[in-house]
């Protein structure tokens, strides 16, 4: 860190600055500040301007500052912000307001105040929400296509050319600074730091008398920790970026933060991982920038934000929060312990607590209104309520699909490889099928296949090379099933292991009835098998578990045919979702393989 730069910068910003204020800016003792000022005077960087104690920045000082001018800022804004659900289901975390001002806009404004105009924002999740900033602040947007599967190492990798050869602030869109801590000039690379009393799980800094960081460790007691913005000098990036680029290619670094790379460079781990990369073996300079208490805020979750800005206790401007408050007749401040649950393929859900009980709120995913009839789903829930086999529904809106249900503490999803559990699950399915309950709508496999095929073709071509042939096979199966005239009963149609809850008291609940309707009961056996990625042998066992006997040829044909048709249908579903930007990995291929494999097994049955 070039301390002379800090002195020259401070005098440029405030010629009347005192030595005590200079000591604070330098984070040194008053005596050390006095010696540094004398050094700057001797080097003709500054001079005393008169008897009043003011300083004057001399031409040599101005020339020194030019070398340390900040070129711009990179703001990381790609992530989802799972700890801020349900707010981040609608809005990226950095666009949330604190005291009436969006966090990212506050940082942009603070940067502009010190003359930093060249700002690039790396976006990913809900990227379109940031577009207005281009017109409002003349920023640039850079898209990170890996935002949903990787961490900030990848974000910096995608933005590396923005940083290379420049002096740049590296900021998080969701930080909030009480005071403007940015400057037009910086003396070297730094990381903002706050002091954490007691035990902390933050990343703790070890540094020398001059503030140079020597090591980083996770967790400690009474420590200065990485907290808030950072600054990459040209020299820092020159050494750091080649190592980060190499780390990007290393297996197992997908969930690394960029700070993991820096920590490994300090510890020598990077040199071990990259023995042939010279930059991994050299020293890298970054300094601690110790900030006063209550200046920098990294809100860890919605609860912290609600304590800081009481607006979020009363009125969050979030549809889901407002719904929960209305349903339970409580102020939003009494909705607590909010956390994101794993998002499903069609919905998003969050857990919360009201009046000492936990509940789940389901929010339909984008575009699901086209795929799922929520009125029909509600009709099924209403019909089966008396069976006691579903989760306890507190609220269901058949128009929007919003659902609130009780959460079962200690419950686990069924394990498809645990046959004791599967016997209990199939008993629930049999009970449904034998209940005699009916609804007015059916699940028509032929209609659904045609529907998804049409959706796919309207958005992009169906990518399977042999699709036409396989479609013909599926038509053959459907024609045969129609001729068999099998009975129709109320069926679930999405009975995968994740939708069975194994309760602590030994009970079982079947949840998520989005696709339920009247159809051949053996479709539930077929769907359970393909959702569980069952082998032929496991499928045969599941059939016997459900029937509690050996199947007839027609029953075996029905299960096999519906496994083929289900695989075909869900592969089309996945192709359509991919056209909307949602990828499900190998799921598409696995489902398509089920279609082909079980068609052939049907053909063997004859």
MARLUM-583763 format. One line per 10 residues: their letters; for each residue z, x, y of C-alpha. Coordinates in steps of 0.05 Angstrom, whole numbers, plus 5000, padded with zeros to 4 digits. Example, Ala and Ser with C-alpha at 12.3 -4.5 7.8 and 13.67 -1.06 7.14 Angstrom:
residues 2
as = 5156/5246/4910 ~ 5143/5273/4979 $
This chain:
residues 606
xxxxxxxxxx = 5000/5000/5000 ~ 4980/5029/5067 ~ 5040/5014/5111 ~ 5005/5039/5173 ~ 4957/4981/5165 ~ 5015/4932/5164 ~ 5042/4963/5229 ~ 4974/4961/5263 ~ 4962/4890/5240 ~ 5030/4867/5263 $
xxxxxxxxxx = 5020/4897/5332 ~ 4950/4867/5337 ~ 4980/4799/5321 ~ 5041/4808/5366 ~ 5043/4868/5415 ~ 5115/4850/5433 ~ 5139/4855/5362 ~ 5207/4889/5353 ~ 5223/4944/5303 ~ 5269/4895/5267 $
xxxxxxxxxx = 5211/4848/5259 ~ 5167/4905/5236 ~ 5219/4923/5184 ~ 5217/4852/5159 ~ 5140/4852/5156 ~ 5142/4919/5118 ~ 5200/4897/5074 ~ 5236/4962/5089 ~ 5301/4983/5124 ~ 5304/4989/5199 $
xxxxxxxxxx = 5309/5065/5194 ~ 5247/5069/5150 ~ 5209/5023/5198 ~ 5229/5069/5256 ~ 5201/5130/5220 ~ 5136/5094/5203 ~ 5126/5073/5275 ~ 5136/5146/5297 ~ 5084/5167/5246 ~ 5034/5116/5273 $
xxxxxxxxxx = 5047/5140/5344 ~ 5036/5213/5323 ~ 4970/5194/5289 ~ 4950/5158/5353 ~ 4942/5092/5318 ~ 4990/5058/5366 ~ 5027/5073/5430 ~ 5084/5046/5471 ~ 5054/5002/5525 ~ 5111/5009/5575 $
xxxxxxxxxx = 5185/5004/5588 ~ 5188/4933/5560 ~ 5183/4958/5489 ~ 5114/4928/5475 ~ 5063/4967/5434 ~ 4989/4979/5444 ~ 4939/4984/5387 ~ 4894/5045/5401 ~ 4821/5053/5381 ~ 4840/5094/5319 $
xxxxxxxxxx = 4885/5036/5297 ~ 4829/4986/5306 ~ 4784/5032/5266 ~ 4835/5036/5210 ~ 4841/4961/5207 ~ 4766/4952/5198 ~ 4770/4986/5130 ~ 4823/4935/5108 ~ 4792/4871/5134 ~ 4798/4811/5088 $
xxxxxxxxxx = 4728/4790/5066 ~ 4745/4721/5038 ~ 4784/4680/4988 ~ 4775/4655/4918 ~ 4813/4591/4902 ~ 4824/4573/4829 ~ 4818/4497/4820 ~ 4786/4488/4751 ~ 4845/4464/4709 ~ 4869/4395/4689 $
xxxxxxxxxx = 4942/4399/4709 ~ 4971/4364/4647 ~ 5042/4367/4674 ~ 5022/4322/4732 ~ 4996/4263/4692 ~ 4983/4207/4705 ~ 4964/4230/4776 ~ 4915/4282/4749 ~ 4879/4231/4706 ~ 4850/4208/4773 $
xxxxxxxxxx = 4854/4269/4818 ~ 4855/4345/4808 ~ 4923/4375/4821 ~ 4900/4415/4882 ~ 4876/4352/4916 ~ 4944/4319/4912 ~ 4978/4310/4979 ~ 5043/4341/5001 ~ 5071/4310/5064 ~ 5005/4277/5078 $
xxxxxxxxxx = 4961/4339/5070 ~ 4922/4359/5008 ~ 4948/4425/4980 ~ 4880/4458/4977 ~ 4862/4435/5048 ~ 4927/4464/5074 ~ 4909/4532/5045 ~ 4838/4528/5072 ~ 4865/4511/5141 ~ 4914/4569/5138 $
xxxxxxxxxx = 4858/4617/5118 ~ 4815/4592/5175 ~ 4873/4603/5224 ~ 4870/4678/5210 ~ 4794/4682/5211 ~ 4781/4680/5136 ~ 4720/4635/5130 ~ 4685/4658/5067 ~ 4719/4615/5014 ~ 4696/4601/4943 $
xxxxxxxxxx = 4729/4548/4900 ~ 4723/4553/4824 ~ 4720/4482/4798 ~ 4718/4450/4729 ~ 4758/4387/4716 ~ 4734/4329/4761 ~ 4691/4380/4797 ~ 4656/4325/4838 ~ 4721/4310/4873 ~ 4716/4377/4910 $
xxxxxxxxxx = 4645/4367/4936 ~ 4667/4338/5003 ~ 4700/4405/5020 ~ 4631/4437/5027 ~ 4616/4394/5087 ~ 4686/4392/5115 ~ 4702/4467/5111 ~ 4636/4502/5093 ~ 4665/4527/5027 ~ 4625/4545/4965 $
xxxxxxxxxx = 4637/4514/4896 ~ 4630/4554/4832 ~ 4632/4517/4766 ~ 4670/4544/4706 ~ 4640/4511/4644 ~ 4696/4536/4600 ~ 4753/4506/4641 ~ 4775/4458/4587 ~ 4781/4508/4530 ~ 4801/4574/4563 $
xxxxxxxxxx = 4850/4599/4615 ~ 4846/4636/4682 ~ 4821/4701/4652 ~ 4756/4663/4643 ~ 4759/4633/4713 ~ 4763/4703/4743 ~ 4708/4726/4696 ~ 4662/4671/4720 ~ 4678/4690/4792 ~ 4677/4765/4784 $
xxxxxxxxxx = 4615/4776/4827 ~ 4650/4739/4884 ~ 4707/4790/4880 ~ 4668/4854/4865 ~ 4665/4902/4924 ~ 4705/4856/4970 ~ 4776/4848/4995 ~ 4795/4778/4972 ~ 4854/4731/4967 ~ 4860/4700/4899 $
xxxxxxxxxx = 4896/4633/4905 ~ 4914/4572/4864 ~ 4893/4506/4893 ~ 4959/4475/4876 ~ 5004/4524/4915 ~ 5038/4501/4979 ~ 5060/4551/5032 ~ 5109/4528/5084 ~ 5086/4582/5133 ~ 5019/4616/5139 $
xxxxxxxxxx = 5027/4681/5100 ~ 4954/4702/5106 ~ 4925/4754/5152 ~ 4858/4781/5175 ~ 4877/4850/5147 ~ 4916/4871/5085 ~ 4942/4941/5068 ~ 4930/4937/4993 ~ 4931/4893/4932 ~ 4993/4850/4924 $
xxxxxxxxxx = 5024/4793/4886 ~ 5069/4743/4921 ~ 5139/4742/4892 ~ 5201/4697/4897 ~ 5271/4713/4874 ~ 5297/4671/4816 ~ 5372/4668/4808 ~ 5399/4664/4737 ~ 5357/4660/4675 ~ 5282/4649/4685 $
xxxxxxxxxx = 5221/4644/4640 ~ 5175/4666/4696 ~ 5137/4732/4696 ~ 5186/4784/4723 ~ 5166/4845/4764 ~ 5192/4916/4760 ~ 5173/4958/4820 ~ 5191/5024/4855 ~ 5220/5038/4924 ~ 5152/5031/4956 $
xxxxxxxxxx = 5140/4964/4923 ~ 5088/4987/4873 ~ 5092/4943/4811 ~ 5105/4984/4749 ~ 5111/4931/4695 ~ 5111/4856/4683 ~ 5154/4822/4632 ~ 5161/4748/4614 ~ 5231/4722/4625 ~ 5294/4754/4654 $
xxxxxxxxxx = 5357/4743/4694 ~ 5362/4748/4771 ~ 5291/4774/4779 ~ 5234/4776/4829 ~ 5177/4739/4795 ~ 5103/4728/4804 ~ 5100/4666/4847 ~ 5043/4642/4890 ~ 4981/4676/4918 ~ 4954/4746/4904 $
xxxxxxxxxx = 4907/4794/4939 ~ 4854/4836/4906 ~ 4832/4897/4947 ~ 4764/4928/4933 ~ 4799/4986/4899 ~ 4839/4940/4854 ~ 4778/4900/4833 ~ 4739/4963/4819 ~ 4789/4982/4765 ~ 4810/4913/4743 $
xxxxxxxxxx = 4744/4875/4734 ~ 4714/4921/4681 ~ 4776/4913/4638 ~ 4777/4837/4649 ~ 4703/4834/4630 ~ 4719/4872/4565 ~ 4778/4826/4551 ~ 4734/4765/4559 ~ 4694/4790/4499 ~ 4756/4804/4456 $
xxxxxxxxxx = 4774/4751/4404 ~ 4842/4720/4416 ~ 4842/4724/4492 ~ 4816/4654/4504 ~ 4884/4629/4529 ~ 4900/4691/4570 ~ 4916/4686/4643 ~ 4883/4740/4686 ~ 4954/4767/4695 ~ 4956/4782/4620 $
xxxxxxxxxx = 4901/4833/4631 ~ 4938/4865/4689 ~ 5003/4867/4650 ~ 4967/4901/4591 ~ 4938/4953/4639 ~ 5007/4969/4664 ~ 5038/4973/4595 ~ 4982/5015/4563 ~ 4963/4958/4516 ~ 4894/4953/4549 $
xxxxxxxxxx = 4881/5026/4534 ~ 4897/5014/4461 ~ 4852/4953/4458 ~ 4795/4987/4496 ~ 4798/5061/4478 ~ 4727/5075/4503 ~ 4734/5041/4571 ~ 4757/5092/4623 ~ 4783/5039/4672 ~ 4833/5015/4619 $
xxxxxxxxxx = 4866/5083/4618 ~ 4878/5096/4692 ~ 4932/5073/4739 ~ 4923/5009/4777 ~ 4959/4995/4842 ~ 4986/4927/4861 ~ 5048/4916/4903 ~ 5102/4864/4905 ~ 5099/4818/4966 ~ 5170/4792/4968 $
xxxxxxxxxx = 5171/4726/5004 ~ 5230/4690/5037 ~ 5265/4634/5001 ~ 5230/4566/5005 ~ 5165/4593/5032 ~ 5120/4589/4971 ~ 5119/4530/4924 ~ 5088/4526/4855 ~ 5103/4455/4832 ~ 5113/4460/4757 $
xxxxxxxxxx = 5109/4385/4744 ~ 5108/4317/4776 ~ 5184/4314/4776 ~ 5188/4375/4821 ~ 5136/4346/4868 ~ 5174/4281/4872 ~ 5238/4317/4891 ~ 5200/4356/4945 ~ 5160/4298/4975 ~ 5197/4233/4967 $
xxxxxxxxxx = 5132/4194/4978 ~ 5119/4204/4904 ~ 5185/4171/4887 ~ 5166/4108/4924 ~ 5090/4103/4923 ~ 5045/4153/4888 ~ 4979/4117/4901 ~ 4967/4121/4826 ~ 4944/4060/4788 ~ 4982/4076/4724 $
xxxxxxxxxx = 5048/4091/4760 ~ 5042/4028/4801 ~ 5029/3988/4737 ~ 5090/4016/4701 ~ 5134/4001/4761 ~ 5107/3930/4764 ~ 5114/3917/4689 ~ 5186/3942/4686 ~ 5204/3916/4755 ~ 5231/3984/4778 $
xxxxxxxxxx = 5215/4031/4835 ~ 5171/4090/4816 ~ 5231/4136/4825 ~ 5261/4106/4761 ~ 5200/4127/4720 ~ 5222/4195/4693 ~ 5209/4247/4639 ~ 5134/4239/4648 ~ 5090/4283/4605 ~ 5020/4284/4579 $
xxxxxxxxxx = 5007/4266/4507 ~ 4947/4294/4470 ~ 4886/4258/4494 ~ 4848/4219/4441 ~ 4773/4215/4434 ~ 4768/4153/4478 ~ 4834/4148/4516 ~ 4886/4186/4556 ~ 4960/4172/4547 ~ 5026/4194/4578 $
xxxxxxxxxx = 5098/4188/4557 ~ 5152/4164/4605 ~ 5223/4139/4607 ~ 5250/4076/4639 ~ 5321/4050/4630 ~ 5339/4099/4575 ~ 5278/4083/4531 ~ 5213/4120/4522 ~ 5145/4087/4526 ~ 5072/4106/4523 $
xxxxxxxxxx = 5020/4084/4573 ~ 4948/4086/4550 ~ 4893/4094/4601 ~ 4822/4080/4576 ~ 4776/4140/4582 ~ 4714/4140/4627 ~ 4657/4098/4600 ~ 4699/4065/4545 ~ 4688/3996/4575 ~ 4617/4003/4549 $
xxxxxxxxxx = 4639/4021/4479 ~ 4701/3979/4467 ~ 4714/3906/4480 ~ 4786/3905/4505 ~ 4791/3829/4501 ~ 4775/3833/4428 ~ 4826/3889/4418 ~ 4879/3846/4452 ~ 4861/3787/4409 ~ 4873/3829/4347 $
xxxxxxxxxx = 4941/3853/4372 ~ 4960/3781/4387 ~ 4940/3757/4318 ~ 4975/3812/4278 ~ 5039/3813/4320 ~ 5077/3773/4268 ~ 5063/3823/4212 ~ 5107/3877/4244 ~ 5058/3932/4226 ~ 5037/3954/4296 $
xxxxxxxxxx = 5073/3990/4351 ~ 5114/3944/4396 ~ 5069/3923/4454 ~ 5102/3915/4522 ~ 5039/3902/4563 ~ 4965/3896/4548 ~ 4910/3880/4598 ~ 4849/3854/4562 ~ 4806/3867/4623 ~ 4824/3940/4639 $
xxxxxxxxxx = 4849/3963/4571 ~ 4914/3990/4600 ~ 4968/3986/4547 ~ 5043/4001/4548 ~ 5080/4007/4482 ~ 5147/4032/4457 ~ 5150/4104/4436 ~ 5182/4119/4369 ~ 5227/4180/4376 ~ 5224/4224/4315 $
xxxxxxxxxx = 5161/4193/4287 ~ 5106/4236/4258 ~ 5033/4223/4244 ~ 5014/4214/4171 ~ 4989/4275/4133 ~ 4926/4256/4095 ~ 4944/4309/4043 ~ 5012/4279/4030 ~ 4997/4226/3977 ~ 5066/4195/3981 $
xxxxxxxxxx = 5053/4181/4054 ~ 4982/4156/4039 ~ 5009/4106/3989 ~ 5053/4077/4044 ~ 4994/4077/4092 ~ 4948/4042/4044 ~ 5003/3991/4030 ~ 5001/3973/4104 ~ 4925/3967/4101 ~ 4929/3922/4039 $
xxxxxxxxxx = 4981/3878/4074 ~ 4933/3869/4132 ~ 4875/3853/4087 ~ 4915/3803/4046 ~ 4947/3769/4107 ~ 4893/3716/4114 ~ 4892/3729/4189 ~ 4826/3723/4224 ~ 4794/3736/4292 ~ 4729/3709/4320 $
xxxxxxxxxx = 4693/3775/4323 ~ 4665/3820/4268 ~ 4652/3894/4262 ~ 4577/3896/4246 ~ 4556/3965/4223 ~ 4482/3952/4233 ~ 4493/3927/4304 ~ 4537/3986/4321 ~ 4488/4037/4294 ~ 4431/4005/4334 $
xxxxxxxxxx = 4476/4003/4396 ~ 4495/4077/4393 ~ 4424/4098/4376 ~ 4400/4062/4438 ~ 4454/4095/4481 ~ 4435/4164/4454 ~ 4360/4154/4467 ~ 4374/4130/4538 ~ 4413/4194/4553 ~ 4377/4246/4512 $
xxxxxxxxxx = 4340/4256/4446 ~ 4379/4253/4382 ~ 4381/4326/4360 ~ 4380/4319/4283 ~ 4313/4344/4257 ~ 4312/4295/4198 ~ 4341/4236/4236 ~ 4284/4189/4220 ~ 4290/4200/4145 ~ 4366/4193/4146 $
xxxxxxxxxx = 4362/4130/4188 ~ 4317/4101/4134 ~ 4369/4118/4082 ~ 4422/4082/4122 ~ 4378/4020/4128 ~ 4371/4021/4053 ~ 4446/4022/4044 ~ 4457/3966/4094 ~ 4405/3922/4060 ~ 4439/3933/3993 $
xxxxxxxxxx = 4508/3917/4022 ~ 4482/3853/4054 ~ 4455/3831/3986 ~ 4523/3842/3954 ~ 4555/3788/3998 ~ 4624/3819/3998 ~ 4680/3781/4032 ~ 4703/3797/4102 ~ 4776/3804/4124 ~ 4811/3829/4186 $
xxxxxxxxxx = 4806/3905/4182 ~ 4830/3963/4225 ~ 4769/4009/4220 ~ 4803/4069/4252 ~ 4857/4082/4201 ~ 4860/4158/4206 ~ 4924/4197/4196 ~ 4937/4202/4271 ~ 4940/4126/4276 ~ 4994/4119/4223 $
xxxxxxxxxx = 5065/4132/4249 ~ 5115/4152/4197 ~ 5182/4129/4225 ~ 5250/4163/4215 ~ 5276/4100/4179 ~ 5220/4104/4128 ~ 5177/4051/4160 ~ 5104/4057/4178 ~ 5065/4032/4238 ~ 4990/4027/4247 $
xxxxxxxxxx = 4969/4037/4319 ~ 4905/4037/4362 ~ 4866/3975/4341 ~ 4806/3986/4386 ~ 4752/3976/4333 ~ 4787/3923/4291 ~ 4749/3862/4269 ~ 4726/3822/4209 ~ 4688/3862/4156 ~ 4690/3886/4084 $
xxxxxxxxxx = 4761/3911/4071 ~ 4736/3972/4035 ~ 4709/3998/4102 ~ 4781/4017/4118 ~ 4784/4060/4055 ~ 4717/4092/4073 ~ 4737/4106/4145 ~ 4804/4135/4124 ~ 4768/4182/4077 ~ 4718/4209/4127 $
xxxxxxxxxx = 4769/4214/4183 ~ 4812/4255/4136 ~ 4753/4299/4116 ~ 4765/4282/4043 ~ 4729/4315/3985 ~ 4697/4273/3930 ~ 4760/4280/3888 ~ 4806/4261/3945 ~ 4762/4201/3961 ~ 4767/4176/3889 $
xxxxxxxxxx = 4842/4184/3891 ~ 4846/4144/3957 ~ 4805/4087/3927 ~ 4853/4082/3868 ~ 4914/4086/3914 ~ 4887/4028/3955 ~ 4864/3985/3897 ~ 4922/4004/3852 ~ 4872/4007/3795 ~ 4804/4036/3777 $
xxxxxxxxxx = 4747/4011/3821 ~ 4688/3971/3796 ~ 4618/3999/3806 ~ 4607/3951/3865 ~ 4673/3972/3897 ~ 4657/4046/3889 ~ 4587/4034/3918 ~ 4617/3996/3977 ~ 4664/4053/3994 ~ 4610/4107/3986 $
xxxxxxxxxx = 4560/4067/4026 ~ 4608/4055/4083 ~ 4628/4129/4083 ~ 4555/4146/4092 ~ 4545/4093/4146 ~ 4610/4111/4181 ~ 4590/4184/4182 ~ 4522/4165/4210 ~ 4553/4119/4262 ~ 4605/4168/4287 $
xxxxxxxxxx = 4555/4225/4290 ~ 4514/4182/4338 ~ 4577/4167/4376 ~ 4591/4241/4383 ~ 4519/4255/4405 ~ 4526/4202/4459 ~ 4593/4230/4483 ~ 4563/4300/4485 ~ 4508/4273/4532 ~ 4565/4254/4579 $
xxxxxxxxxx = 4595/4323/4576 ~ 4649/4312/4523 ~ 4641/4358/4463 ~ 4678/4349/4397 ~ 4659/4414/4363 ~ 4637/4410/4291 ~ 4657/4336/4284 ~ 4584/4315/4296 ~ 4558/4357/4239 ~ 4614/4338/4191 $
xxxxxxxxxx = 4601/4264/4202 ~ 4526/4273/4193 ~ 4539/4310/4128 ~ 4581/4252/4102 ~ 4522/4206/4117 ~ 4474/4247/4074 ~ 4522/4266/4019 ~ 4548/4196/4005 ~ 4479/4165/4009 ~ 4460/4210/3951 $
xxxxxx = 4523/4190/3913 ~ 4504/4116/3924 ~ 4435/4131/3897 ~ 4466/4163/3835 ~ 4507/4099/3823 ~ 4443/4059/3825 $
